Amino acid sequence: LYPKTLQYTDFAVMVQEEDFLVDPIGSLDKAIKLSKPQMEEKLECLRLMQRIESADQPDSLFVPAFAREVVETMKEKGLETGPISSSSLCNSRNNQATTSLQMPSTDAQMLSCLKQILLNKELPIISQSPIHSDGSPRTALNGKGQEVPFLGAQFAHHGDTGDYKRWNKSIQMARAQPMPQLQQGTEESPCIVLEIGAHREAKSSQGHIKNYPNCQYHAYEVIPQFAEELKDRWKSEPRMHVHPYGLAENEMEIKVDVEALNGVSTFVGDLKGGKKENTTITGQIKSFDFALSEIGQLYNRTADTVIPTLLDINCEGCEYNLLLQAKKHGFIERVPILLIGWHAYGNDGVGSRAWELCQVRAMLSETHEMVYGLGFGWERWVLRSG
């Protein structure tokens, strides 16, 4: 579980199988002939291993070790991470076995966030039967996309584990408090609501428009046929503007397999388009500048003066890159309210997604305050005054 942090040879006495088969007694006798420094080193590493494995102890190192594995794995994949030492953690010559997995101070907020999410605070581990109600075995997908036996428990993220009650409650909690910023719009300077990942109905906007009728609403949907359905559904509502594209820092096209469009939501992160042209559809991604300029044209304003009042994001996994890129662009630092639905789809797994979620939280906390949040549920952020 922690190959970047500990090896069995760090804390165990190892005997090679071939040596044991040739000379069982001699190989064992040789293996246990350790010097005092060697024995002390293994004991220190054993203590380290126990602190890592014991997640419920006060001095547990479970989360730092877990975080380190995520960071090092992301580095191997060429993904950007915060600074963290990549040297061996159990090496008495460098006096690292007793450093409690020291992380740079810049990662202290990340570590706190990971603890909050992973240690049964925001993201509980829920049990499920290893068999379905009809008696057939329940399976899960491993990191390679292969079906394997289901072990009986998993992290409860989104509604995918059957934890819909928790997911739906987080939506209600994120929207529970009034949003006075949305009540300040005028005809000349309306409040502007952007729903990113509107799917077929723009359900978020359906609720907002009832409570905040003075706003102008913009629904963004990257799947062309869904965007057409949105246009038809909202054709009699002049306050709604449907945009048939997704948002990012730069323009691009994405290919989506048509089989991915049949569910209640569409995750495209790990999908590869089919080889035949009629098995895929093409979605358009437009830049933030393009989107803001398009909104500005409606009100005779330049793109740099367009400030969305509310950014409502439920884009099935695109929220990580979208928010980080929006920060790089700069416009998100002026948005008064953010509503974010987090997802843990994809081959990266919950660990990597938790790290990315915490990266975004750290970034947003520079300008906004989280007034409600649930890892892999919904969050609400409000721009800090002053």
ABEGO torsion letter per residue (X at the ends): XBAAABBAAAABBBBBAAAAAABAAAAAAAAABBBAAAAAAAAAAAAAAAAAABAABAABAAAAAAAAAAAAAAAAAGBBBBBBBABBABBAAAGAAAAGGBBBAAAAAAAAAAAAAABGAABBBBBBBABBAAGBBBBBBBAAGBBBBBAGBBBBBEAAAGAAAAAAAAAAAAAABBBAAAAABBAABBBBBBBBGAEAAGAAAAAAAAABAABBBBBBBABAAAAAAAAAAAAABAABBBBBBBBBABBBBBBBBAAAAABABBBAAABBBBABAAABBBBBBBBAAAAAAAAAAAAGBBAAABBBABBBBBAGGAAAAAAAAAAAAGAAAABABBBBBBBABEAAEAAAAAAAAAAAAAAAAAABBBABBBBGBBBBBBBBBX
